[in-house]
């Protein structure tokens, strides 16, 4: 296998800041676990990059995998890297693997790697800021377009998390008149796959929605559905468990959570949920609800099905790619449809839920072994 370098800038920065790993971060951690033993770590800032020594690389990988926030150790690593400005001693062919979007917009980054004899390979998680700018913070669309266009022009290879993402990427390349580099689809494995022995956290039937509270996740719509459920059923209405931090431009959803008296006691909001607690809440739910307008992948869907938990989701192409016809699909604006489905799934011995539980038995969750088999074959083809 070629020499491997891993850009860990985002992972170390978030660890330093005390932030819990996101889905993107978990991918980066999986790459360290797969390649870290013989790899070097890269740190970058606005396209300027440096390669850590073998010892410091292993220290950085160890800190990230442990998840222990040792700010002084991270500061020492960064200081030594900046002072020594190390590069690989040999210039044999190698590959830089970059699994986040951070920093991929700077051409100098690609140029520096190629001078070191490295082929930069980036993972593309989604193009949502380009296709659905209305769901993103102002200016993110232009920044992400710069990232994607720079990668299309200068990367030696791109890894897409789904065929849907790769199709959107190819369409963007064609529209912009840019080449599509060598590419591969490698689906992401769930972080949560096994049940815990813990009993249900609450006695009443409940549903889970998982993800940062933001417009494209459609929380406001779901909260309106829950208000109607409470109006119909009162205290007998099922609970909604909202797992995820409060994000950006979600004032309508926050107003519902904070000020809607109908939802007090009917909605449980959790943030900073540990993996073990998340697993417990998920495995005892009547279903995972996933009413997003757009997704690049949809890890909560994969994790729910891997746990044997039914899913009611928006009818998105990427969901059907990953889960075929196993979930029950609805239009993300079909209020009566979502209301009826939740009422049905909350009822004991419901036929629709029982039928989906049968379908779940044929779900095969993507594995990291499959992912890295695809990636390894792809990297070999680049050589």
C-alpha positions, -999 to +999 in steps of 0.1 A: +000+000+000+012+036-007+023+059+021-007+074+037-011+109+052-042+119+071-053+155+076-065+156+112-069+194+115-107+194+121-105+165+146-078+180+167-095+214+166-128+201+178-111+180+205-093+210+217-126+230+218-142+202+238-168+194+211-184+160+207-177+141+175-201+147+146-208+122+118-180+137+098-157+134+127-166+097+132-155+091+096-122+107+103-117+086+134-125+054+114-098+064+089-073+068+117-082+034+131-077+019+096-046+036+084-031+054+114-005+027+125+017+035+095+005+070+086+016+106+092-007+133+104-012+166+085-022+199+100-034+228+078-047+263+081-061+282+051-042+259+028-008+262+045+001+227+057+027+208+077+033+171+083+039+159+118+068+136+127+061+099+131+061+102+169+039+133+169+016+117+144+010+087+166+005+110+196-021+130+176-039+099+165-039+085+201-054+117+214-082+118+188-092+081+193-092+084+231-114+115+230-096+128+260-093+166+259-056+174+267-053+209+255-017+213+266-007+182+246-024+195+215-007+229+219+027+212+221+020+191+190+009+221+170+039+242+182+064+216+173+048+211+138+049+248+131+085+253+143+099+223+125+076+225+095+083+188+088+077+171+055+082+134+046+119+125+042+113+104+011+092+115-019+079+082-031+044+081-043+018+084-016-017+095-008-032+123+014-066+113+027-088+142+038-122+132+052-138+165+060-147+195+038-125+219+059-097+235+039-104+218+006-110+252-011-073+263-011-053+255-042-020+260-023-029+230-002-031+207-033+001+222-047+020+216-015+009+180-013+019+173-049+053+189-043+057+163-016+049+135-041+014+130-027-019+125-044-047+144-025-079+124-022-109+141-006-142+127+007-174+145-004-202+142+021-228+163+004-235+193-019-264+206+001-252+242+002-251+242-036-284+224-042-304+238-012-287+270-002-320+281+015-313+256+043-277+269+050-262+300+067-257+329+043-225+326+024-220+289+029-232+282-007-204+303-022-178+288+002-188+252-005-190+258-042-153+270-040-144+239-021-161+216-046-148+234-077-112+234-063-114+197-055-128+189-090-100+208-106-070+197-084-078+165-065-065+132-078-094+113-064-128+118-047-146+095-023-184+098-022-205+085+007-234+074-017-242+071-053-267+099-048-238+122-037-216+112-066-245+118-091-250+153-077-212+159-078-210+147-114-239+170-123-222+200-107-190+192-126-208+191-159-227+223-152-195+241-142-175+227-171-150+211-148-135+176-150-147+149-126-116+132-110-114+095-105-142+087-080-155+059-059-186+053-038-179+040-003-208+039+021-204+048+057-208+023+086-230+031+116-214+039+149-242+022+168-251-014+158-257-034+190-284-030+216-278-022+252-293-043+281-309-011+296-347-010+300-368+017+282-360+051+296-397+060+299-428+039+301-449+057+275-446+050+238-422+075+222-406+084+188-371+097+182-359+124+159-321+126+157-299+154+144-289+191+148-320+213+149-318+232+117-343+241+089-335+212+065-342+186+092-378+198+093-382+199+131-407+227+130-430+206+108-427+176+131-434+198+162-466+210+145-476+174+139-470+168+177-491+197+187-520+183+167-514+149+183-517+165+218-548+183+207-563+150+197-551+127+224-541+149+253-519+131+279-523+098+259-503+112+230-470+095+224-438+114+234-414+129+209-377+127+219-356+153+201-319+144+203-295+170+190-281+204+197-298+236+187-283+248+154-287+279+132-317+297+117-342+275+136-360+301+156-395+288+146-386+253+160-370+268+191-402+289+197-422+258+196-399+240+220-397+268+245-431+285+243-457+261+229-477+250+260-492+220+242-458+205+238-447+209+274-444+173+287-450+158+253-416+166+239-383+156+255-353+176+242-318+160+247-284+174+237-250+161+245-263+126+245-237+099+249-235+069+225-248+046+252-278+068+260-285+074+224-285+036+218-309+031+247-334+058+235-332+046+199-337+009+205-369+013+226-386+038+202-417+031+182-398+045+153-371+069+142-387+099+124-366+114+096-386+141+078-356+159+062-359+179+030-325+168+018-296+146+031-262+136+018-264+102+035-286+098+065-267+080+093-296+080+118-316+059+093-287+033+090-283+032+128-320+027+135-323-001+110-291-017+123-307-018+157-339-032+144-359+000+149-385+010+123-381+042+104-406+067+090-387+089+066-389+115+038-390+099+004-355+108-006-334+090-033-304+085-010-327+068+016-340+044-010-304+038-022-293+028+014-325+011+027-345+002-004-382-001+006-377-011+042-387+022+058-422+038+054-417+069+032-437+101+032-434+135+015-417+159+040-447+183+037-475+157+041-488+167+075-519+144+075-497+115+064-471+119+091-499+124+117-516+092+106-484+072+105-473+083+140-508+075+154-506+040+138-471+032+150-480+043+185-508+019+187-501-016+202-498-045+177-499-021+148-498-040+114-477-014+096-450-014+122-450-052+125-447-054+087-417-031+087-401-052+115-402-081+091-387-061+063-359-049+086-347-085+089-332-083+054-314-050+061-276-053+058-259-023+073-228-010+055-196-020+073-162-003+076-147-035+061-167-030+030-160+008+030-122+003+032-122-025+007-137-001-018-112+027-008-082+004-009-090-008-044-096+028-054-062+040-040-045+010-058-061+021-090-046+056-086-011+041-085 
